[in-house]
Structure formats: C-alpha cells, structure tokens
Amino acid sequence: MSFTLDFFEALRRMKARRETADAVAEKTQTQTVPAITAMPGSHSGRIGPAGLALIKRFEGCAKKRSDGAFEAYPDPGTGGDPWTIGWGATGKGITRGTVWTQAECDARLETDLIRFAREVVRAIGTSPTSQNQFDALLSFHYNTGAIARATLTKLHKAGQFDAAAREFGKWVHAGGRRLSGLVRRREAEEALYKRS
C-alpha cells in the first residue's frame, strides 16, 4: 500500500513541476521588453547571442543527476543561502532539495533574462549603449543584482566607458572571499563590454 501511495505522490509531483514549467514558458512567450528607440549600433533591450553565451558559460546548468533532473546547490561563497538551481536561478522556493527538469531550468532562464533586461534598461536609461555593452551589463546584473547601485552604471551613463569597464573587476567577492570564478567572469564581462 505504501509503495502505491509513494508512486502516485511522485506522479502528482512530476505533473505539478511540468505544469509549472509550461506556465512559465507560456508566460515568457507573451512577455516583451519595452520598445527602445534604436540608434545604429545601439542595444535591442534584449540579451544578444554573446551575452547569452557568456551567462550560460559561467552559470552552467549544474548539478545534473543521473535521472536527467537538476538539483539545487549552495552558494559557493556562503556554502548555504542563496541556493541556486539550473542556469543560476535563485529566490523564493529554491532551497536544499529543490529539483527541476531541463525544461524548467531553461524556462526560468528565459523569464529571468526578460526581467533582468528590463532592470538594466531602466538603470541605464537612454544613454548610448552598444549591444555588447548591454550584454555585459546584463550578465553583471544577472550575477550580482547590483545594476541600480553600482558605480559601473553611473560611469556608463556618464559616457565614461573606460572607467566603467574597470569597475567590473571590483565585483569579485562573495561571502567575504575573493572567488576565482568571479574574477574570470568579470574579466569576460569587461572584455565583452569593451568589444565594439
């Protein structure tokens, strides 16, 4: 009897996760980033291929289990909170023991990138920004959540691009420790930011 109940409970959980992934995917298909008056060489308000590749390279879709699902893992800086899953997703409902399918990981990345792109657009306003700069800023914000308060943003908005580029390297600590993974990520973001 216990096996039967466990089996049906597992089926209910799988169905609920699939419905959540479907709902997230459906929602992201209808969301759009606010229109931006594009000038030649300006950003689109959406992540470009170079930015998406950079984020996926450094976030990785980590902790894949033998059954093909992904499980949450602790923050490398703190060894605990915030717990992360998939392509670097954190937040409400993501704790030790959280398990997602590849579809759920991909759908959450898409949803998060739309939200983070809007936040970057709001932070930089109408300041001239190339697609590569936008992608680098979006990767930075996706990882730090700091686009609205960073000196990097203030310098970018002032058109001081060289000074802004140097700011990436200041964001390499987590949990009070300098992490080599963050050093490499900031170097890649800086290089992308400086690419014309």
N, CA, C and O of each residue as an XYZ file, in Angstrom:
784
protein
N       0.821     -1.195      0.000
C       0.000      0.000      0.000
C       0.868      1.263      0.000
O       0.590      2.226     -0.715
N       1.936      1.235      0.827
C       2.821      2.401      0.909
C       3.482      2.685     -0.430
O       3.605      3.844     -0.828
N       3.917      1.619     -1.140
C       4.546      1.805     -2.446
C       3.582      2.473     -3.424
O       3.976      3.367     -4.174
N       2.325      2.045     -3.418
C       1.317      2.612     -4.311
C       1.124      4.092     -4.023
O       1.068      4.900     -4.950
N       1.021      4.457     -2.752
C       0.861      5.865     -2.382
C       2.086      6.679     -2.793
O       1.946      7.788     -3.311
N       3.289      6.138     -2.567
C       4.509      6.836     -2.955
C       4.564      7.043     -4.466
O       4.968      8.104     -4.942
N       4.153      6.014     -5.219
C       4.160      6.104     -6.671
C       3.229      7.217     -7.154
O       3.611      8.035     -7.991
N       2.016      7.240     -6.625
C       1.058      8.257     -7.055
C       1.459      9.658     -6.582
O       1.205     10.646     -7.271
N       2.076      9.737     -5.425
C       2.569     11.039     -4.954
C       3.685     11.540     -5.872
O       3.749     12.729     -6.185
N       4.556     10.638     -6.298
C       5.632     11.010     -7.226
C       5.043     11.482     -8.548
O       5.519     12.461     -9.123
N       4.012     10.797     -9.037
C       3.353     11.226    -10.269
C       2.738     12.611    -10.128
O       2.850     13.439    -11.032
N       2.084     12.865     -8.987
C       1.481     14.190     -8.746
C       2.552     15.281     -8.743
O       2.348     16.356     -9.306
N       3.681     15.006     -8.116
C       4.768     15.992     -8.073
C       5.324     16.262     -9.468
O       5.579     17.412     -9.829
N       5.513     15.191    -10.259
C       6.017     15.369    -11.624
C       5.046     16.204    -12.450
O       5.466     17.074    -13.213
N       3.748     15.943    -12.300
C       2.738     16.699    -13.042
C       2.767     18.164    -12.622
O       2.684     19.051    -13.472
N       2.883     18.429    -11.322
C       2.915     19.813    -10.837
C       4.134     20.546    -11.373
O       4.024     21.709    -11.762
N       5.318     19.883    -11.404
C       6.516     20.527    -11.939
C       6.367     20.818    -13.418
O       6.764     21.885    -13.886
N       5.791     19.868    -14.169
C       5.592     20.067    -15.607
C       4.619     21.220    -15.858
O       4.835     22.024    -16.764
N       3.542     21.304    -15.056
C       2.581     22.405    -15.215
C       3.238     23.739    -14.907
O       2.955     24.737    -15.570
N       4.123     23.768    -13.896
C       4.840     24.999    -13.565
C       5.738     25.417    -14.723
O       5.764     26.589    -15.100
N       6.470     24.466    -15.285
C       7.357     24.780    -16.420
C       6.549     25.258    -17.610
O       6.942     26.211    -18.282
N       5.411     24.602    -17.883
C       4.562     25.020    -19.003
C       4.020     26.419    -18.790
O       3.965     27.218    -19.725
N       3.616     26.720    -17.548
C       3.079     28.051    -17.256
C       4.144     29.121    -17.419
O       3.871     30.195    -17.955
N       5.366     28.832    -16.957
C       6.459     29.794    -17.097
C       6.779     30.003    -18.573
O       6.969     31.135    -19.018
N       6.838     28.900    -19.338
C       7.139     29.020    -20.764
C       6.060     29.821    -21.485
O       6.370     30.662    -22.329
N       4.787     29.562    -21.154
C       3.694     30.295    -21.798
C       3.762     31.783    -21.456
O       3.534     32.638    -22.312
N       4.078     32.081    -20.195
C       4.165     33.475    -19.765
C       5.299     34.197    -20.483
O       5.130     35.342    -20.901
N       6.456     33.546    -20.632
C       7.595     34.204    -21.265
C       7.361     34.440    -22.747
O       7.924     35.373    -23.320
N       6.536     33.606    -23.377
C       6.254     33.803    -24.796
C       5.418     35.056    -25.024
O       5.469     35.643    -26.105
N       4.650     35.472    -24.019
C       3.796     36.638    -24.195
C       4.436     37.914    -23.678
O       3.940     39.007    -23.952
N       5.540     37.793    -22.929
C       6.191     38.982    -22.391
C       7.130     39.582    -23.429
O       7.756     38.863    -24.208
N       7.215     40.888    -23.427
C       8.167     41.564    -24.306
C       8.886     42.627    -23.508
O       8.374     43.134    -22.510
N      10.067     42.952    -23.957
C      10.826     44.015    -23.340
C      10.330     45.325    -23.933
O      10.048     45.387    -25.129
N      10.214     46.392    -23.109
C       9.722     47.666    -23.628
C      10.513     48.112    -24.854
O      11.725     47.910    -24.940
N       9.806     48.718    -25.790
C      10.455     49.198    -27.013
C      11.466     50.284    -26.691
O      11.252     51.110    -25.804
N      12.554     50.271    -27.414
C      13.614     51.252    -27.237
C      13.874     51.884    -28.590
O      13.939     51.190    -29.605
N      14.019     53.186    -28.607
C      14.347     53.839    -29.863
C      15.779     53.473    -30.197
O      16.718     53.948    -29.559
N      15.937     52.634    -31.192
C      17.259     52.119    -31.525
C      17.996     53.064    -32.456
O      17.452     53.537    -33.453
N      19.238     53.324    -32.108
C      20.130     54.078    -32.968
C      21.112     53.063    -33.546
O      21.303     52.000    -32.956
N      21.728     53.357    -34.664
C      22.700     52.414    -35.215
C      23.744     52.049    -34.154
O      24.307     52.923    -33.494
N      23.990     50.757    -34.004
C      24.983     50.296    -33.032
C      24.472     50.268    -31.609
O      25.246     50.019    -30.685
N      23.180     50.519    -31.405
C      22.657     50.509    -30.048
C      22.082     49.137    -29.703
O      21.916     48.282    -30.573
N      21.789     48.949    -28.445
C      21.282     47.656    -27.978
C      19.803     47.491    -28.307
O      19.109     48.459    -28.615
N      19.341     46.259    -28.238
C      17.959     45.930    -28.579
C      17.046     45.907    -27.368
O      15.825     45.845    -27.517
N      17.621     45.956    -26.161
C      16.821     45.802    -24.946
C      16.627     44.346    -24.576
O      15.932     44.028    -23.611
N      17.238     43.474    -25.339
C      17.189     42.032    -25.090
C      18.617     41.492    -25.099
O      19.518     42.101    -25.678
N      18.809     40.367    -24.464
C      20.127     39.740    -24.460
C      20.493     39.321    -25.883
O      19.658     38.790    -26.616
N      21.734     39.562    -26.263
C      22.235     39.135    -27.561
C      22.931     37.786    -27.440
O      23.106     37.277    -26.333
N      23.328     37.207    -28.560
C      23.984     35.893    -28.532
C      25.258     35.865    -27.690
O      25.512     34.887    -26.987
N      26.056     36.923    -27.756
C      27.307     36.939    -26.983
C      27.019     36.971    -25.487
O      27.700     36.304    -24.709
N      26.023     37.737    -25.085
C      25.663     37.814    -23.673
C      25.086     36.516    -23.155
O      25.405     36.080    -22.048
N      24.228     35.893    -23.965
C      23.628     34.619    -23.555
C      24.709     33.549    -23.415
O      24.686     32.761    -22.469
N      25.642     33.521    -24.343
C      26.734     32.542    -24.267
C      27.583     32.777    -23.019
O      27.997     31.823    -22.361
N      27.842     34.051    -22.692
C      28.643     34.360    -21.513
C      27.926     33.897    -20.241
O      28.530     33.255    -19.381
N      26.652     34.223    -20.129
C      25.898     33.822    -18.942
C      25.856     32.302    -18.810
O      26.093     31.765    -17.728
N      25.556     31.610    -19.906
C      25.483     30.149    -19.840
C      26.846     29.541    -19.514
O      26.927     28.536    -18.807
N      27.909     30.147    -20.026
C      29.258     29.638    -19.746
C      29.576     29.699    -18.259
O      30.121     28.752    -17.694
N      29.235     30.810    -17.635
C      29.607     30.967    -16.230
C      28.575     30.415    -15.259
O      28.933     29.998    -14.158
N      27.317     30.403    -15.637
C      26.310     29.845    -14.741
C      26.311     28.325    -14.833
O      26.214     27.631    -13.822
N      26.423     27.813    -16.066
C      26.332     26.372    -16.245
C      24.977     25.882    -15.767
O      24.345     26.528    -14.931
N      24.539     24.793    -16.267
C      23.311     24.184    -15.756
C      23.810     23.039    -14.890
O      23.896     21.894    -15.334
N      24.135     23.367    -13.651
C      24.915     22.486    -12.787
C      24.058     21.496    -12.001
O      22.835     21.610    -11.918
N      24.745     20.543    -11.442
C      24.191     19.524    -10.549
C      23.162     18.638    -11.240
O      22.075     18.389    -10.719
N      23.538     18.167    -12.435
C      22.655     17.253    -13.157
C      22.735     15.872    -12.508
O      23.821     15.349    -12.258
N      21.588     15.307    -12.245
C      21.517     13.997    -11.619
C      21.494     12.895    -12.679
O      21.335     13.170    -13.868
N      21.652     11.675    -12.247
C      21.662     10.546    -13.184
C      20.314     10.368    -13.890
O      20.251      9.774    -14.967
N      19.231     10.882    -13.284
C      17.915     10.778    -13.922
C      17.642     11.924    -14.892
O      16.555     12.008    -15.463
N      18.640     12.821    -15.082
C      18.498     13.928    -16.030
C      17.944     15.197    -15.420
O      17.937     16.237    -16.079
N      17.479     15.148    -14.185
C      16.974     16.340    -13.495
C      18.144     17.081    -12.850
O      19.257     16.563    -12.756
N      17.864     18.293    -12.412
C      18.885     19.134    -11.777
C      18.466     19.442    -10.349
O      17.289     19.681    -10.076
N      19.433     19.436     -9.439
C      19.110     19.732     -8.048
C      19.796     21.017     -7.608
O      20.840     21.400     -8.136
N      19.191     21.666     -6.639
C      19.728     22.923     -6.110
C      21.050     22.671     -5.399
O      21.288     21.599     -4.842
N      21.909     23.701     -5.434
C      23.205     23.610     -4.764
C      23.445     24.902     -3.982
O      22.888     25.945     -4.322
N      24.275     24.836     -2.931
C      24.502     26.016     -2.104
C      25.385     27.048     -2.805
O      26.160     26.715     -3.702
N      25.258     28.276     -2.389
C      26.087     29.358     -2.910
C      27.552     29.055     -2.614
O      27.890     28.694     -1.487
N      28.437     29.200     -3.624
C      29.847     28.868     -3.380
C      30.529     29.814     -2.404
O      31.522     29.444     -1.778
N      30.015     31.023     -2.266
C      30.627     31.976     -1.345
C      30.243     31.740      0.101
O      31.052     31.949      1.005
N      28.992     31.300      0.328
C      28.495     31.149      1.702
C      28.393     29.698      2.137
O      28.364     29.400      3.331
N      28.338     28.790      1.158
C      28.132     27.389      1.498
C      26.686     27.086      1.872
O      26.380     25.982      2.323
N      25.809     28.044      1.691
C      24.385     27.884      2.021
C      23.548     28.799      1.150
O      23.595     28.729     -0.078
N      22.774     29.668      1.812
C      21.913     30.605      1.080
C      22.728     31.619      0.297
O      23.800     32.010      0.759
N      22.275     32.056     -0.851
C      21.078     31.576     -1.535
C      21.358     30.284     -2.301
O      22.406     30.141     -2.931
N      20.421     29.357     -2.241
C      20.512     28.128     -3.013
C      20.241     28.455     -4.469
O      19.450     29.347     -4.778
N      20.894     27.735     -5.355
C      20.845     28.010     -6.789
C      20.484     26.736     -7.530
O      20.818     25.631     -7.101
N      19.789     26.910     -8.660
C      19.445     25.752     -9.489
C      19.455     26.160    -10.953
O      19.238     27.325    -11.285
N      19.706     25.198    -11.820
C      19.664     25.447    -13.257
C      20.721     26.445    -13.686
O      21.889     26.335    -13.312
N      20.296     27.422    -14.477
C      21.194     28.440    -15.031
C      21.369     29.594    -14.058
O      21.276     30.755    -14.458
N      21.618     29.301    -12.794
C      21.876     30.353    -11.815
C      20.636     30.937    -11.177
O      20.693     32.037    -10.629
N      19.515     30.235    -11.231
C      18.271     30.742    -10.648
C      18.325     30.658     -9.126
O      18.729     29.643     -8.559
N      17.912     31.734     -8.482
C      17.817     31.784     -7.024
C      16.477     32.411     -6.666
O      15.754     32.887     -7.541
N      16.153     32.410     -5.394
C      14.947     33.105     -4.962
C      13.951     32.192     -4.273
O      14.258     31.065     -3.885
N      12.750     32.724     -4.137
C      11.673     32.048     -3.416
C      11.438     30.641     -3.976
O      11.334     30.445     -5.187
N      11.360     29.683     -3.072
C      11.073     28.312     -3.466
C      12.282     27.492     -3.860
O      12.157     26.292     -4.104
N      13.452     28.111     -3.928
C      14.660     27.365     -4.280
C      15.463     27.147     -2.999
O      16.059     28.075     -2.454
N      15.463     25.910     -2.537
C      16.131     25.552     -1.290
C      16.825     24.209     -1.479
O      16.766     23.609     -2.553
N      17.474     23.755     -0.436
C      18.073     22.419     -0.461
C      16.952     21.428     -0.802
O      15.874     21.467     -0.208
N      17.221     20.546     -1.760
C      16.233     19.542     -2.127
C      15.358     19.916     -3.321
O      14.595     19.080     -3.805
N      15.451     21.171     -3.812
C      14.685     21.569     -4.990
C      15.234     20.830     -6.206
O      16.448     20.759     -6.395
N      14.349     20.283     -7.026
C      14.733     19.536     -8.224
C      13.897     20.046     -9.392
O      12.677     20.168     -9.277
N      14.554     20.347    -10.530
C      13.889     20.808    -11.744
C      14.298     19.952    -12.924
O      15.344     19.303    -12.917
N      13.445     19.968    -13.942
C      13.779     19.348    -15.220
C      14.594     20.346    -16.044
O      14.699     21.517    -15.680
N      15.170     19.876    -17.158
C      15.886     20.783    -18.061
C      14.936     21.855    -18.585
O      15.323     23.017    -18.705
N      13.695     21.479    -18.900
C      12.707     22.445    -19.406
C      12.424     23.538    -18.381
O      12.279     24.707    -18.739
N      12.346     23.163    -17.115
C      12.115     24.154    -16.062
C      13.312     25.093    -15.935
O      13.141     26.299    -15.760
N      14.525     24.541    -16.023
C      15.739     25.372    -15.951
C      15.773     26.373    -17.106
O      16.060     27.553    -16.901
N      15.482     25.904    -18.312
C      15.524     26.761    -19.496
C      14.430     27.827    -19.460
O      14.668     28.981    -19.815
N      13.231     27.435    -19.030
C      12.125     28.392    -18.950
C      12.420     29.479    -17.919
O      12.119     30.650    -18.146
N      13.001     29.096    -16.802
C      13.321     30.089    -15.766
C      14.400     31.050    -16.254
O      14.328     32.246    -15.973
N      15.402     30.545    -16.983
C      16.437     31.419    -17.533
C      15.805     32.455    -18.449
O      16.120     33.641    -18.356
N      14.930     32.026    -19.320
C      14.277     32.944    -20.259
C      13.475     34.012    -19.514
O      13.553     35.196    -19.844
N      12.717     33.598    -18.527
C      11.933     34.548    -17.733
C      12.835     35.531    -16.995
O      12.578     36.735    -16.982
N      13.888     35.007    -16.382
C      14.812     35.875    -15.630
C      15.506     36.872    -16.544
O      15.677     38.034    -16.176
N      15.907     36.433    -17.734
C      16.601     37.344    -18.645
C      15.702     38.482    -19.106
O      16.175     39.602    -19.299
N      14.431     38.217    -19.282
C      13.492     39.290    -19.636
C      13.410     40.295    -18.494
O      13.479     41.504    -18.718
N      13.261     39.796    -17.275
C      13.155     40.686    -16.107
C      14.439     41.481    -15.894
O      14.391     42.692    -15.680
N      15.589     40.805    -15.952
C      16.857     41.492    -15.734
C      17.149     42.493    -16.848
O      17.724     43.549    -16.586
N      16.764     42.183    -18.087
C      16.951     43.126    -19.191
C      16.154     44.397    -18.939
O      16.652     45.497    -19.179
N      14.933     44.261    -18.460
C      14.118     45.444    -18.140
C      14.794     46.295    -17.067
O      14.797     47.524    -17.146
N      15.361     45.634    -16.074
C      16.021     46.360    -14.990
C      17.261     47.091    -15.499
O      17.544     48.206    -15.061
N      17.996     46.478    -16.414
C      19.164     47.144    -16.993
C      18.710     48.338    -17.823
O      19.290     49.418    -17.721
N      17.678     48.154    -18.646
C      17.142     49.268    -19.447
C      16.736     50.421    -18.538
O      17.044     51.578    -18.824
N      16.051     50.112    -17.455
C      15.620     51.148    -16.512
C      16.831     51.853    -15.886
O      16.814     53.071    -15.706
N      17.877     51.091    -15.556
C      19.051     51.665    -14.889
C      19.878     52.548    -15.809
O      20.383     53.583    -15.375
N      20.029     52.157    -17.078
C      20.895     52.934    -17.977
C      20.136     54.009    -18.733
O      20.747     54.901    -19.321
N      18.818     53.937    -18.727
C      18.029     54.968    -19.396
C      18.333     55.042    -20.882
O      18.430     54.021    -21.562
N      18.479     56.247    -21.368
C      18.699     56.454    -22.804
C      20.164     56.667    -23.150
O      20.484     57.104    -24.255
N      21.061     56.361    -22.212
C      22.483     56.569    -22.501
C      22.922     55.648    -23.641
O      22.491     54.498    -23.716
N      23.779     56.159    -24.527
C      24.249     55.345    -25.646
C      24.885     54.049    -25.141
O      25.777     54.073    -24.294
N      24.417     52.931    -25.667
C      24.872     51.617    -25.210
C      24.861     50.658    -26.382
O      23.827     50.458    -27.018
N      26.006     50.067    -26.668
C      26.065     49.067    -27.740
C      25.452     47.763    -27.235
O      25.231     47.596    -26.035
N      25.184     46.854    -28.150
C      24.646     45.547    -27.752
C      25.639     44.804    -26.869
O      25.232     44.169    -25.897
N      26.926     44.868    -27.181
C      27.924     44.192    -26.346
C      27.977     44.787    -24.946
O      28.083     44.051    -23.965
N      27.904     46.122    -24.841
C      27.873     46.747    -23.520
C      26.631     46.302    -22.755
O      26.707     45.965    -21.574
N      25.497     46.304    -23.432
C      24.247     45.888    -22.796
C      24.348     44.451    -22.295
O      23.951     44.147    -21.170
N      24.882     43.572    -23.137
C      25.019     42.171    -22.750
C      25.935     42.012    -21.541
O      25.645     41.229    -20.637
N      27.030     42.749    -21.526
C      27.954     42.679    -20.390
C      27.283     43.191    -19.121
O      27.434     42.598    -18.053
N      26.542     44.293    -19.236
C      25.825     44.836    -18.082
C      24.749     43.861    -17.600
O      24.536     43.706    -16.397
N      24.081     43.213    -18.540
C      23.041     42.252    -18.174
C      23.644     41.033    -17.465
O      23.085     40.551    -16.479
N      24.772     40.538    -17.959
C      25.445     39.421    -17.294
C      25.864     39.817    -15.875
O      25.675     39.062    -14.921
N      26.437     41.017    -15.760
C      26.842     41.538    -14.449
C      25.645     41.585    -13.504
O      25.730     41.129    -12.363
N      24.535     42.137    -13.979
C      23.341     42.276    -13.144
C      22.731     40.919    -12.817
O      22.264     40.709    -11.698
N      22.726     40.000    -13.772
C      22.186     38.659    -13.539
C      22.932     37.981    -12.398
O      22.342     37.239    -11.614
N      24.225     38.239    -12.311
C      25.056     37.607    -11.286
C      25.045     38.362     -9.959
O      25.075     37.739     -8.898
N      25.002     39.698    -10.001
C      25.141     40.493     -8.775
C      23.842     41.127     -8.294
O      23.674     41.365     -7.098
N      22.921     41.403     -9.219
C      21.697     42.120     -8.866
C      21.950     43.575     -8.523
O      21.111     44.214     -7.888
N      23.099     44.112     -8.934
C      23.547     45.423     -8.452
C      23.515     46.537     -9.486
O      24.118     47.587     -9.263
N      22.834     46.347    -10.608
C      22.903     47.345    -11.684
C      22.435     48.734    -11.235
O      22.984     49.736    -11.693
N      21.457     48.814    -10.371
C      20.908     50.118     -9.967
C      21.824     50.889     -9.024
O      21.726     52.113     -8.943
N      22.707     50.204     -8.315
C      23.533     50.884     -7.308
C      25.028     50.914     -7.630
O      25.800     51.562     -6.924
N      25.434     50.225     -8.679
C      26.866     50.106     -8.988
C      27.439     51.384     -9.590
O      26.801     52.040    -10.414
N      28.645     51.723     -9.166
C      29.376     52.839     -9.762
C      29.563     52.587    -11.251
O      29.567     53.524    -12.050
N      29.715     51.333    -11.619
C      29.823     50.926    -13.018
C      28.697     51.549    -13.845
O      28.948     52.079    -14.928
N      27.481     51.493    -13.354
C      26.326     52.028    -14.073
C      26.404     53.543    -14.180
O      26.139     54.112    -15.239
N      26.764     54.187    -13.094
C      26.878     55.660    -13.094
C      27.909     56.119    -14.123
O      27.670     57.070    -14.868
N      29.046     55.447    -14.160
C      30.097     55.806    -15.120
C      29.647     55.531    -16.550
O      29.932     56.316    -17.454
N      28.948     54.427    -16.754
C      28.444     54.111    -18.092
C      27.478     55.201    -18.559
O      27.574     55.689    -19.685
N      26.560     55.572    -17.692
C      25.574     56.599    -18.052
C      26.245     57.936    -18.357
O      25.739     58.713    -19.167
N      27.378     58.208    -17.713
C      28.117     59.449    -17.944
C      28.992     59.369    -19.199
O      29.664     60.337    -19.556
N      28.979     58.219    -19.861
C      29.790     58.061    -21.068
C      31.250     57.801    -20.788
O      32.074     57.877    -21.700
N      31.590     57.497    -19.552
C      32.976     57.215    -19.166
C      33.210     55.698    -19.277
O      33.339     54.996    -18.274
N      33.260     55.230    -20.500
C      33.261     53.799    -20.752
C      34.527     53.101    -20.272
O      34.449     51.977    -19.775
N      35.687     53.731    -20.407
C      36.923     53.101    -19.934
C      36.887     52.930    -18.419
O      37.252     51.876    -17.897
N      36.447     53.965    -17.722
C      36.344     53.889    -16.263
C      35.287     52.861    -15.859
O      35.474     52.117    -14.897
N      34.181     52.826    -16.597
C      33.134     51.850    -16.299
C      33.664     50.431    -16.461
O      33.386     49.563    -15.633
N      34.422     50.197    -17.518
C      34.971     48.862    -17.774
C      35.857     48.397    -16.616
O      35.848     47.218    -16.263
N      36.608     49.303    -16.035
C      37.493     48.945    -14.922
C      36.706     48.559    -13.665
O      37.247     47.890    -12.784
N      35.455     48.965    -13.571
C      34.642     48.667    -12.390
C      34.251     47.193    -12.287
O      34.006     46.700    -11.186
N      34.191     46.491    -13.404
C      33.800     45.078    -13.351
C      34.677     44.308    -12.366
O      34.183     43.490    -11.590
N      35.982     44.577    -12.403
C      36.933     43.839    -11.580
C      36.791     44.048    -10.089
O      37.441     43.354     -9.307
N      35.958     44.986     -9.676
C      35.759     45.224     -8.244
C      34.706     44.290     -7.650
O      34.545     44.234     -6.431
N      33.996     43.562     -8.497
C      32.884     42.714     -8.050
C      33.279     41.240     -8.113
O      32.690     40.462     -8.863
N      34.278     40.868     -7.320
C      34.820     39.509     -7.384
C      34.770     38.784     -6.035
O      35.409     37.746     -5.858
N      34.013     39.334     -5.095
C      33.929     38.733     -3.764
C      32.519     38.206     -3.499
O      31.526     38.785     -3.940
N      32.461     37.098     -2.770
C      31.188     36.548     -2.296
C      31.450     35.937     -0.930
O      32.433     35.220     -0.741
N      30.580     36.220      0.008
C      30.780     35.697      1.353
C      32.074     36.162      1.962
O      32.664     35.458      2.782
N      32.541     37.376      1.562
C      33.776     37.932      2.100
C      35.044     37.348      1.498
O      36.147     37.670      1.940
N      34.896     36.488      0.488
C      36.071     35.869     -0.131
C      36.157     36.236     -1.600
O      35.144     36.395     -2.281
N      37.399     36.369     -2.077
C      37.646     36.602     -3.499
C      37.563     35.245     -4.194
O      38.304     34.322     -3.856
N      36.657     35.131     -5.166
C      36.457     33.852     -5.845
C      37.013     33.899     -7.264
O      36.721     34.820     -8.027
N      37.810     32.903     -7.604
C      38.440     32.882     -8.931
C      37.397     32.813    -10.045
O      37.617     33.363    -11.124
N      36.268     32.149     -9.803
C      35.203     32.090    -10.800
C      34.628     33.465    -11.089
O      34.306     33.778    -12.236
N      34.495     34.293    -10.049
C      34.004     35.660    -10.243
C      35.047     36.522    -10.936
O      34.700     37.391    -11.736
N      36.312     36.295    -10.640
C      37.386     37.035    -11.322
C      37.311     36.758    -12.823
O      37.359     37.685    -13.632
N      37.193     35.473    -13.194
C      37.112     35.110    -14.614
C      35.850     35.685    -15.264
O      35.896     36.158    -16.400
N      34.752     35.646    -14.562
C      33.505     36.165    -15.132
C      33.595     37.668    -15.365
O      33.201     38.160    -16.422
N      34.113     38.397    -14.379
C      34.235     39.853    -14.534
C      35.188     40.199    -15.668
O      34.952     41.160    -16.399
N      36.264     39.430    -15.825
C      37.187     39.670    -16.945
C      36.479     39.470    -18.274
O      36.675     40.248    -19.207
N      35.652     38.427    -18.367
C      34.911     38.157    -19.609
C      33.884     39.256    -19.869
O      33.703     39.678    -21.011
N      33.207     39.722    -18.811
C      32.234     40.810    -18.976
C      32.908     42.095    -19.402
O      32.409     42.813    -20.269
N      34.053     42.385    -18.785
C      34.801     43.582    -19.169
C      35.236     43.520    -20.630
O      35.121     44.501    -21.364
N      35.735     42.360    -21.043
C      36.176     42.202    -22.433
C      34.999     42.380    -23.390
O      35.146     43.014    -24.435
N      33.849     41.837    -23.051
C      32.661     41.983    -23.903
C      32.210     43.444    -23.927
O      31.850     43.971    -24.979
N      32.231     44.077    -22.788
C      31.833     45.499    -22.679
C      32.689     46.369    -23.585
O      32.188     47.302    -24.214
N      33.984     46.064    -23.653
C      34.929     46.879    -24.429
C      34.935     46.538    -25.915
O      35.500     47.275    -26.724
N      34.305     45.419    -26.273
C      34.284     44.997    -27.680
C      33.337     45.897    -28.464
O      32.207     46.136    -28.040
N      33.800     46.394    -29.606
C      32.937     47.299    -30.394
C      31.983     46.537    -31.269
O      31.191     47.141    -31.993
